[in-house]
Amino acid sequence: MAFITDSGSVISFAEYTDVTAQDKRLFDSNEGLTDDVVEDALIKATDRILNRISASGWWRNYYMKRESVNSVADIPSVNADQILGRQSDFTELCVATALAEYILPQVADFGDDTNSERAKMGYYQNRAVNLFEELIRAGDWYDFDDDSTVESTEKELGYVNLRRRR
């Protein structure tokens, strides 16, 4: 459960073993899900998570309280290297996102309504949404000034607009 780095920069919140620990049977029955396939999915999931955070109202408010900007377009993206708190939650979020959006769709049978991989996709999608909302509400994991510590002044409680899910 460690962030994967390349040249000192975070490229993934999770690694292959985190995914296999989540659903071992999936990998036993699908030989095509190799380290490379899964690691690529985890990198894509990490990018997707960072993009979702960067597009959130929480990030906009968080950044604008700390820096003066002329417009919302001037707000930079979230820097994965500055995520210091709740790293295990980010790992879980990355695994759930990768399974729901990248890994399970490769092996699911979309012609069969009772396919277990399709059901798992829904489960992991709900898990990812709930974890994402929990992280945004907590707002206690980002080191804004990049001094290797998340001080109380850098913590910002967030909110999530509730929406009905079917």
N, C-alpha and C positions, 0 to 999 in steps of 0.2 A: 504494500500500500504506500508506495512512494511516487511522487511526481517524476516523470521521465523528462530529462533535460538533454539538450543538444547544444554544445558550446556555451553552457551556462544558462540557457534560456529554456523555460518549460515548454515542452511540445505536447505533452499528454498528462492528464491527471491520473491515469491508471495504466496498468501494464497487463500483459497477457494473462498472468497468473490470477489477477483480480477477477477477470472475466470467467476463467475456467473454474475458479472457486465458487462463483455464483451459480453456474449451471453446467456441471461436469458431464451430465448425460448428453447434452447438446453436442459436445465435442467428441464424445465417444461414437455417436451415430453419424457424424458429418466430418469425414476426413479432410474435406476441402477447407475447413476452418483452421488454417495454419497460423503460426505466430505472425507472419507477415500480413495476412488478411486481417487478423484481429487488431494488430498494432496500428495498421492504417485506419481502421474503423475508429479506434480510440483517439487518434490524432484528429480525425474529422469531427468526432463528438466533442472533443475539447474546443476546437475552433467554433463549433456551433454554440456551445455553452457560453464562451466568451462573447460571441456576437449577440446572444440573447441578453446577457448582462449589460453589454454596451448600449443596447437599444432600449433598455428598461428605464422607466421613470426614476427608479431608485438611483441609477448611475448618473443620470442627468442632474438630479437634485444634489447628490453627493458631491459631484465634481464642481457644480456651480457655487456651492457654499464655500469651497476652498480656493477656487480660482475665479478671476474675473474673465469672462468671455463675452465676445460681441454677439455671438449667435450659437445656437445649439449645434450647428455644423462645425464649430471650433472645438467641440468636446472630443478628446481622443478616445480610443478604444481602451478597454480594461487591459492592464498588463498582467499576464498570468504569473510573472515572477514576483509580483507584489501581493499575491494571495498567500497569506501566512497562517491564518486561522482556519479551523474546520476543514483541514485537508482531507481527512477521512470522509467527510460528507461530499467533498468535491470528487473524490475517487468513486464513491457510490453513485453520484450523479452521472459521472462519465460512463461508468459501466452500464447503468440503466439506459442512458441515451444511446450508447453504441449498440446495445442489444436490440432496442426497440426500433431504431431508425436505420441501422446499417447491417448488423449481423443476421438477425432473424429474418428480415425480408429476403435474404439470399437463399435461405433454406425452406421458407414457408411455402406451402401448397395453397395458393390463393383460389384454386378451384374447389377446395373442400372447406365448407363452413365449419367443420368440426376439427380442423387441423390444430394440433396442440401449439405449434409455433405461432400461429395467428393469435391464439389466446394469450400466449406469453408476450407477444408484441404489445397487446393492450395493457397487460399487467405492468410491463416495464415502462411503457409510456406514462401511465398514471404515477408510477413510482418516481419517474424523472420530473414530472410536473410538480409533485408534492415536495420533492427535495429542493428543486429550484425555488419554489415559493418560500420554503423554510429558510433557505440561505438569504434570500432578499429581505425577508422579515427580520432576520437576526442582524444583518449588516455589520457584523463584528469580525470580519476576516480579512479586510483589505488594508495594507500598509501604504497609505497615500503618500507619505513623505519619503518612503523607501529607506527607512533607517533600521530595518530588520526587526521592528517592534510595532505591534498594533496598539497604540495608546487609546485611552478612552475618548480623546478628542477626534479620533479617526473612526470611531464606531458610529454608525448611523442606522437607526431602526428604519426599516422599510415597510411598505405596504404593498399588497397585491389586490388588484381589482378582482373581486370574486366574479366568476362566470359559471353558468350552468353547463355541466358536462353530461353527455348522454352516453 
